[in-house]
């Protein structure tokens, strides 16, 4: 799919103006810009900060207790 040509862009822009009105378009663009800014800000806050003073904990060992109550199958002999 190729990029839209000049007349196609004008047609799309005209439809957007008809749908939203000329006064709403700056508000929509402002809202989109604020959303992108907030998203980038949150992504920067989410980055983990490396801590060199903290020692990694040794893996904890789990208790291994196995209980198996298995009965042998009863065999019946028919004579």
Secondary structure, DSSP 8 states (H G I E B T S, - for coil): -----HHHHHHHHHHHHHHH-HHHHHHHHHHHHHHHHHHHHHHHHHS----SS--------------------------
